[in-house]
Amino acid sequence: PIAVLPGATYTLSAWVRGELNAQASGYAWALRLLAYNRQGAFISSYTVASGGGGSLTTAWQQRSGTVTLPGNATTVRVELFDYMTDGWVAVDDVSLTGPTVTKYYTLGSQRIAQRQGGALTYLHGDHLGSASLATDASGAKITDSDTRYSPYGVTRPGLAGTGLPTDRRFTGQREEVSLGFYDYGARPYAPALGRFLQADSIVPGAASGAGGGAATLGHDSQTRLTPLTVNLGEFVAQVNAENREILQFGFFFQWDARTRQEHNVPSGPYNPQALNRYAYVLNNPGWFN
């Protein structure tokens, strides 16, 4: 089977010849493309070229046609169907052209190689998983594939990786060059701004536990933090409770030793960037670089 991209358009071309009874009616032969899904189950067939009696001679003729595959097709096979009315049919030099299929190879969470159009390329990453160099199957460095990034992901002048044969670049994410951002799956990230272009869909303060979602906000389950919640009633209740505490004990820096002992965790996150739902690595990429 031949690997294909689901929903893509392909051109099937082949050279055919034969001798068929000129009196044969309907199809005497047909060049078909058979589509299969990921499980290998047959989906449908597409007749690219066909002919009746007398449509072929002993001289080679090129026949071709275009097919748009269904969205669940992952592999195809080429078939020459001969109705065996009277005579013979031969096919040679079959080719299938369309979008280039790129396959990636990973080791753990690190993308280490890709195969594109039959060519194998090794991708060398840095400590963040960003593609920084490419070599061919023999180990030779691909020209102009050296790539370096600023802490927020902008490629450095002179080391922009103009020869790097992949769009999976900073931290291994897909770069949308024409739009100037990276696709991080859940939301886009703009390296020039050092910010995500959409707010974090996980509401700060909604999770609890040092090992859970709250850990990404810079606080644990014991930290008193007013959650940014869509429930106005809950939000008001949290604010009122904090206001009552302030009226009773004063602000944190005004607490006496006994109050501090009874309230051993100060209010709010230790890092204010925990409330910035657009921040990249809490606005401090130096932690990771």
N, C-alpha and C positions, 0 to 999 in steps of 0.2 A: 504493500500500500504506500501511497505518496501522501505525506503530511501537507495539509492545506490550512488556510485561515478561514474560519467560519464566516459565511456571508460574503466572501470576497469573489471577485470576478476573474476568471481564468480563460486563457486561450489554448485550446488543444489543437495541435498540428501534427500531421503524419503524411507519409508518402505511401500511396496504395497503387496496386496494379492487379490485373486479373483478366480472366476470360469467362464471360457469362453469356448464357443464352439470351439473345436479343429479344426473344418472345416472352421472357419471364415477366410477370406482372408484379406490381408493388415493389417493396424492398427486396433486393437480392443480397445486399450487404449493408451494414451500418457500423459506423465508428461511434462508440458510446463512452461516456464518462459515468462511472458508478460511484455514488457518494455514500459514506458510512459515518456513523456517529462515534463518540468516544469509546463506547462499549463494543464497537465493531459490528453493530447491527446495520443492515442495509437500509438506506433512506429512500433513494430514488435514482433513476437513470436518466441521462440526457443524451439525445442523439445529436452529435456534432456534425456528422456528414453521412450521407447515404446515397444509394443509387439503385436503379432497377437493372433489368437485363440490357446489356450492351453499353452500360455506363462506364465501363473500364476497358482498357486495352493492356497489352503486355508492357507498355511503356509506363514508367513511374509518373504518377501525378500527385501533386501536393493538395491535400484537402485540410481545411481548418474551420473552426467555429468557436464562438464565445459562450461561456456558461457562467451564470451567477449562482453560486452554491447556497444552500439553505443555511440558516444561522446555527444549526447544530451539527454541521458537517465538519469532521476533523481529518478524514483521510479519503482518498479516492483511488479507484483503479480504472485503467483503460481497457476497453474490450472491443475487439473486432468481431462482429456478429455476422456470420454467413448463413443465409437461409438454405444453402445447399440445393438450390433449384437445379442448376446444371452448370458446372464449371468450377473455377477456383478463384480465391482472392488472397493476396499477400499484403502485409503492412511492414513498414520499416521507418526508422528515424522518427520515432514518436517524441514529441516535446510538449511540456505543459508549462506555460509561462503565466505569471501573475505577481502578486505582492510577494516580497521576499519574506520568508519565514525565519524568525530569529528565535533560537532556543538558548536558554541560559542554564549554566551548571553552577550549583552552590555546594559549599562545604560548610555545614552548620548553617549559620545565618549570613555567611559571606559569599557574595557572588564572585566566582573565580574565573569563569570562562563563558564564551558564547559561540554559537555556531550559526553563521548567517550565510545563506546561499551556498552551503557546503564548505565554507571557509571557517576553520577553527581559530579563535583568538583568545588568548589568556588575558584576563583583567587583573591588574594588581592594585589593591586598595590600601588606604592608610588606616590609622587606628579608629577612624569613624566609619569605615566601610565605604569611603568615597573613592571612586575610580581615579587613579592617579597616573597609571601607565598601562600600555597594552603591548603585548608581544605576540608574534605569530606562532604557528605550530612548531617551528624549529627553534624558538626561543629568541629570535631576533627582534629588537625593539621596533615598533611601528613608528615611522617618521611623524614628528609633531604630536605624539600622543601624551607627552609629559603634561600633567595637569596639577595645578596647585590652587588652593582655595583660601579665601580670607576666613576669619572665624565665623562669619555669618553666611558663608557660601558663595560669595562672588569670586569668580575665577581671577587669578592674578595676571596682570599684563605680562605678556611674553611666555606665559605658561597656561594658556587658555585651553589647551588640548584640542587644537583644530583638527588633529589627525586621530583623535580618540574615537573609535568606531562604535560608540554606544551613547544612548541618551540617559543611561542610568549613572548619574554622576555624584553630586554632593550627597553624602550619607547613603548612597546607593539608590536614591529616589530618581524618578523620571523627570527630566527637564523639558519644560515647554519653552523652547528657545524664542519663538515668535511672540510669546506672551510675557516672557521675563519672569516666570515663576516655576517652582517645582511642585509636582503632584505628590503630596504625602498621603494620598488615599482618602483620609477623612476630610482634608481641607488643603487648599493651596498655600504655599509659602513663598514669599518674595525675598530673595537674598539681599537685594539692594536696600530694602527697608529693614531687614532683620526681623520681620514680623510675619505672622500668619495673616492671611487676608480674610479669614473668617474666625469668629469666636470659637473657643473650645466648646464642643457640644456637651462635655461633662461639666455640670454646674459646680463651681468651687464650693466646698462646704457640704455638698450633698452626700459625700462618701465619708466613711469613718474607718479608723484603724490604721496604725502606722504602716501596715503592709498592704493597704488597699489604695483606692484612688486618692484618699486624702494625703498620702505620702507625697504625691506629686505636687501638692499645694504648699509644702513646707510646714506642715503641722501634723500632729497626731490626734488621736481620738479624744485626748484630754484638753485640747486647746479650745478655748471659747472663741469662736469665730462666727460672725453673723453671715449665714449662708446667702449667696445670691440665688434666690429661689424664685420660681414662677408663682409660688403660693403667697399672695400678699398677706394673708392672715398669719401665716407662719413667720414671715419676715417681720411684721409688726410685733408679734409676740417676743421674738428674739431681741429686737431693739428695746422694747419695754423692760425686759428682764435685765439687760445690760445697763439701761439707764437707772433702774432701781439699785443695782449694785454700786454704781458710781455715786448716787445720792447717799448711800449708806456708808461706803468705805472711801469714797474719793477716787481719783484716777490711780492707775497702777503705781506711778512713781510716788504717790502719797501714802501708800499702804504701810502700816507698821509691821513689825516682825511677826506678830501673831497672825495677822491677816495674810501675810505672804506665805506663812507656813500652812494655813488652811486653804490657800489658793496658790498651789505651787507651780501652776503653769500660767503665764501671763496671757492676757486677752490678745486675740488676733494671731496671724501667722508670723513667724520670725522673719520671713522674707516678704515684704509688701508686694513683690512681683507675683506672688502666688495668686493675687486677685486680678492680674493682668491676663485676660483670657486670649490675648493675641500674642503674648510673649513667646519667644523661642528660647528654650532651655532657661526659663526664668530670667531672661535678659542678661545671662552671663555665660556665653559660650566658652569662656576660659575654663570653666569647671570641667568641660568635656574635651577641650583641645589641649 
